[in-house]
């Protein structure tokens, strides 16, 4: 069973044309007689379907706030799940959305990519604004190489106290395109700081590994960098294995299993 009703957008319903009918043209007001006007104003059609289980909600989703919510949810699904943008083109993903909402408009890869960058920029602006309220900051950064693709990256994380709670934010992970000299690494970190409008005077210290170029880069930014204790413990364990023959043989056998 279904029924429908019309609601005009001018504040009242139309049930006929009687309000536009006059016995004599002389009785027609001038502002109506000489002004073009549609017989019926804009109206909104409300359609309701009732099935065996009661009221059925509309399944059309092509625009509006709900569509925006769905698109944003897809972005966070991709970001948090480390999914490729091409996932929106996969038939199984499209079928999943269609099963939730039959007439949903599935966003394209380009749309999702652009939306992701828009959300990233908004979040970045919020972080930049919030960090202006923090008095002291500490950085940790690391450089590593993806041996499979032969590409190197630098990751910079910011740590601070906010309302008596320790907070950490990954500011950026960036691909390195030059030799990993101290000057190049220091310049890369300073560029990230500039992106977030971080005053260098707020920086208390930086925690790094013990590599010579990394320590030298940190000294170009802060006067007292710290060597990461976890990295030192890792080096102690590795050196101990190398200097203990029976443990080295045990470890070699274990790795080969």
C-alpha positions in Angstrom: 0.0 0.0 0.0 1.3 3.5 -0.7 0.0 7.0 -0.4 1.3 10.5 -1.3 0.6 14.1 -0.3 1.8 17.4 -1.7 3.1 20.2 0.5 3.8 23.6 -1.1 6.9 25.5 -0.1 5.0 28.8 0.5 3.3 27.8 3.7 -0.1 26.5 2.6 -1.6 23.7 0.5 -3.4 24.1 -2.9 -6.6 22.2 -3.3 -7.7 23.8 -6.6 -7.5 27.0 -8.7 -10.3 28.9 -7.0 -7.9 31.5 -5.5 -7.0 32.4 -9.0 -10.6 32.7 -10.3 -12.5 36.0 -10.4 -16.0 37.0 -11.6 -14.7 40.1 -13.4 -11.2 41.2 -14.5 -11.8 44.5 -12.8 -11.7 42.7 -9.5 -8.3 41.3 -10.2 -5.6 43.3 -8.2 -3.1 45.0 -10.4 -0.1 43.3 -8.8 -1.6 40.0 -10.0 -3.2 41.0 -13.3 0.0 42.3 -14.8 2.5 40.0 -13.1 3.6 36.7 -14.4 2.9 34.1 -11.8 2.7 30.3 -11.9 -0.6 28.8 -11.1 0.9 26.6 -8.5 4.0 27.3 -6.4 6.9 24.9 -5.8 5.7 21.8 -4.0 7.3 18.9 -2.2 5.9 15.4 -2.8 6.1 13.1 0.2 5.7 9.4 -0.7 5.2 6.7 1.9 5.2 3.0 1.4 3.8 0.6 3.9 4.6 -3.1 3.7 3.8 -6.2 5.8 6.4 -5.1 8.4 5.3 -1.5 8.6 6.7 1.7 7.3 9.4 1.4 4.7 12.1 4.1 4.6 13.4 5.5 1.3 16.5 3.7 -0.1 17.5 6.5 -2.5 20.9 8.1 -1.5 22.4 10.3 -4.2 23.1 13.6 -2.3 22.7 15.6 0.9 24.1 15.1 4.4 23.6 11.4 4.4 25.6 10.9 1.2 28.3 13.1 2.7 28.4 10.8 5.8 28.7 7.7 3.6 31.5 9.3 1.5 33.4 10.3 4.7 32.9 6.8 6.1 34.5 5.4 3.0 37.5 7.7 3.4 38.1 6.6 7.0 37.6 3.0 6.0 40.4 3.4 3.4 42.7 5.4 5.7 42.4 3.4 8.9 42.4 0.1 7.0 45.4 1.1 4.8 43.3 0.3 1.7 44.1 1.4 -1.8 41.8 4.0 -3.4 41.0 1.5 -6.1 38.9 -0.4 -3.5 35.9 1.7 -4.5 36.1 0.1 -8.0 36.0 -3.4 -6.7 32.7 -5.2 -7.5 32.5 -6.7 -4.0 32.8 -3.3 -2.4 30.2 -1.8 -4.7 27.9 -4.8 -3.9 28.4 -4.2 -0.2 27.2 -0.6 -0.5 24.3 -1.6 -2.8 23.2 -4.2 -0.3 23.0 -1.5 2.3 21.3 1.0 0.1 20.1 -0.1 -3.3 20.3 3.2 -5.1 23.4 4.5 -3.5 25.8 6.5 -5.7 29.2 4.9 -5.3 31.9 7.6 -5.4 34.7 7.2 -8.0 38.4 6.7 -7.1 39.1 10.3 -8.1 36.2 11.6 -5.9 37.5 9.7 -2.9 41.1 10.8 -3.5 40.1 14.4 -3.6 37.9 14.0 -0.5 40.7 12.4 1.4 43.0 15.3 0.6 40.3 17.8 1.7 39.8 16.0 5.0 43.6 15.7 5.5 44.0 19.5 5.0 41.2 20.3 7.5 42.7 17.9 10.1 46.1 19.4 9.5 44.8 23.0 10.0 43.2 21.8 13.3 46.4 20.3 14.5 48.4 23.4 13.6 46.0 25.6 15.4 46.0 23.3 18.5 49.8 23.2 18.7 49.8 26.9 19.0 48.3 26.5 22.4 51.0 24.1 23.6 54.1 25.6 25.3 56.6 22.8 25.0 57.1 20.1 22.4 59.3 17.0 21.9 60.1 15.4 18.6 61.0 11.8 17.7 62.0 11.0 14.1 63.4 8.1 12.3 64.7 7.4 8.8 64.2 3.9 7.3 64.5 2.3 3.9 61.9 0.1 2.1 64.3 -2.4 0.7 61.7 -4.0 -1.6 61.0 -0.7 -3.4 64.4 0.9 -2.6 62.8 4.0 -1.2 63.7 5.8 2.0 61.3 7.7 4.3 61.4 10.1 7.2 58.7 10.0 9.9 58.3 12.9 12.4 56.2 12.5 15.6 55.4 15.3 18.0 54.9 14.7 21.8 53.4 17.1 24.3 51.4 17.4 27.5 47.8 18.6 27.1 45.5 19.0 30.1 47.9 16.8 32.1 47.7 14.0 29.5 50.6 12.8 27.3 49.7 13.2 23.6 51.5 12.0 20.5 50.8 13.0 16.9 52.5 11.8 13.7 53.0 15.1 11.8 54.3 13.6 8.6 55.9 10.7 6.8 57.8 11.9 3.7 59.8 10.1 1.0 63.5 11.2 0.9 64.8 12.0 -2.6 68.4 12.9 -1.8 71.3 11.4 0.0 70.7 11.2 3.7 73.1 13.9 4.8 72.6 15.8 8.1 71.8 19.1 6.3 69.2 17.5 4.1 67.5 15.7 7.0 67.5 18.8 9.2 66.1 20.9 6.3 63.3 18.3 5.8 62.4 18.4 9.5 62.4 22.2 9.5 60.1 22.3 6.5 57.6 20.1 8.3 57.8 22.4 11.3 57.1 25.3 9.1 54.1 23.6 7.6 52.5 23.4 11.1 53.8 26.9 12.2 55.8 25.4 15.0 58.2 27.8 16.6 61.7 26.2 17.1 61.9 27.8 20.5 59.1 25.5 21.7 61.2 22.4 21.0 62.6 21.0 24.2 64.6 18.2 22.6 64.6 15.5 19.9 64.9 11.7 20.4 66.8 9.8 17.6 68.7 6.7 17.0 72.5 6.7 17.2 73.3 7.0 13.5 75.9 9.7 12.9 73.9 11.6 10.3 70.7 11.5 12.3 72.4 12.8 15.5 74.2 15.5 13.5 70.8 16.5 11.9 69.2 16.8 15.3 72.0 19.0 16.6 71.2 21.4 13.8 67.7 21.8 15.2 68.2 21.5 19.0 71.2 21.7 21.2 70.6 18.6 23.3 69.2 15.6 21.3 68.7 12.3 23.1 69.6 8.8 21.9 66.6 6.5 22.0 67.0 4.0 24.9 65.1 1.3 23.0 67.5 1.6 20.1 70.5 1.3 22.5 68.9 -1.8 24.1 68.5 -3.3 20.6 72.1 -2.7 19.8 73.2 -4.3 23.1 71.2 -7.4 22.4 72.6 -7.7 18.8 76.2 -7.2 20.1 75.7 -9.8 22.8 74.5 -12.4 20.3 77.5 -11.7 18.0 79.9 -12.1 20.9 78.3 -15.3 22.4 79.0 -18.3 20.0 76.5 -20.7 21.5 73.7 -18.1 21.4 74.6 -17.1 17.9 74.4 -20.8 16.8 71.1 -21.2 18.6 69.7 -18.0 17.0 70.9 -19.1 13.5 69.2 -22.5 13.9 66.0 -20.9 15.2 65.8 -18.5 12.2 66.3 -21.4 9.8 63.3 -23.3 11.1 
